[in-house]
Amino acid sequence: MSEQARRRPPRPHRRPKKDPVRILAFEALRAVDERGAYANLVLPPLLRKARAEGGFDGRDAALATELVYGTLRRQGTYDAVVAACIDRPLREVDPPVLDVLALGTHQLLGTRIPTHAAVSSSVELARVVLGDGRAKFVNAVLRKVSRDDLDTWVERVAPPYDEDPEDHLAVVHSHPRWVVSALWDALGGGRAGIEDLLEADNERPEVTLVARPGRSTVGELLDALGEDAALPGRWSRHAVRLAEGGEPGALAAVREGRAGVQDEGSQLVAMALAAAPVEGPDLRWLDGCAGPGGKAALLAALAAERGAALLASEKQPHRARLVARALDGNPGPCTVIAADGTRPPWREGSFDRVLVDVPCSGLGALRRRPEARWRRRPEDLEGFAPLQRSLLREALRAVRVGGVVGYATCSPHLAETRVVVEDVLRGRGGPAAQAEWIDARPLMEGVPALGDGPDVQLWPHLHGTDAMYLALLRRTA
């Protein structure tokens, strides 16, 4: 070492720059990974806290939201890219490091953030949350990622479609292979349809409001929002679609419970049950799986228009409280109870209409809960199966002869939809139900591409809704 080098003072240690947007996004991803949280529940309180502490504006919130949801939606693709840039299996990399790498990869391949900014901001984040040593690893990996664009990387890491169609689609569209297979079976058809569906799952869903009849109107919501901020729903006469960035909580009708946030598919299910013809009186309705209350609130309002009463039942007490809050102020008679729909407290034949929106895998709402695709496993469906069949059997007992039951799921998986209904009707695993199908398609007037019936499966790519399923059954004996 030269005399001049020995005399040179040591370089001062530079503190990493704290980027509140990226730190917040990292915290949200860690909550999803460590605690099994859902981003749509974790992110809002983090954003509120950041705004309250100051220096965090609307653009910051939008970027943080994009980083979290974009990273979760494309996690499968980004994992394949990162795996190609390191010399050991991903499972040997610490999860917090993988989260920083995924955030950086999304900025490089899924946003318009300049390459140098995406890399440098990710390395600074790593220095803050991981330390200098692992920040060097992050820097090395992301520099490799930055050498190519997304299309080039996908061509490199995805197997050819002709050799393995499902695995190709899984990598390209960032879904687990088993989910691709299940969705393809439910959808049917060739490559174009499944690719459209998988692409729709990776798009940001619209925020849709419901104007609860007798409490608010679509016109009121549109006037309050302004013509540039909202449009009427595509299919539901009670729906309003918000423009990007619209804030439902800013509306008085939403704060007061006269309107709510509800996907159009969910609205259509409730409306179809309410529109189905019944023989005889039509005074007592039941929502047998009512939490958290969106469908129950719409059903209660529709029932009130006809002088009917709704009983909303939810097994979990804390979810029953959410239902009660949603029904507060309903103009007609309605009651909320905490009860198990598989061992109900009501007598057989007590109701004219019954809805059971059963617990399910949630594969129909992957746009809203992208992390669910990585959390669910095929064996989960085996756990739901007995409950779904039991709830449908009890719903058919609860309705009187001539009354109607709606069986709904937010999943298109055949094992949770038509197979459940057919098993109950044919007596597989229990006595055969005395009921007949009702064609649900005419009850969703104006909605295209509803299939061969008599049940209905909605799709994100065809209808812009969650993938809701509905079967309508009339009790015959």
Buried (B, 14 or more C-beta within 10 A) or exposed (E): EEEEEEEEEEEEEEEBEEBEBBBBBBBBBBBBBEEEBBBBEBBEEBBEEBBEEEEBEEEBBBBBBBBBBBBBBBBBBBBBBBEEBBEEEEEEBEEBBBBBBBBBBBBBBBEEBEBEEBBBBBBBBBBBBBEEEBBEBBBEBBBEBBEBEBEEBBEEBBBEBEEBBBBBBBBBBBBBBBBBBBBBEBBEEEEEBBBBBBEBBBEEBBBBBBBBBBBBBBEBBBEBBEEEBBBBBBBBEBBBBBBEEBEBEEBEBBEEBBBBEBBBBBBBBBBBBBBBEBEEEBBBBBBBBBBBBBBBBBBBBBBBEEEBBBBBBBBEEEBBBBBBBBBEEBBBBBEBBBBBBBEBEBEEBBBBBBBBBBBBBBBBBBBBBBBBBBBBEBEBBEEBBEBBBBBBBBBBBBBBEBBBBBBBBBBBBBBBBBBBBBBBBEEEEEEEBEBEBBEBBEBBEEBEEBBEEBBBBBBBBBBBBBBBBBBBBBBEE
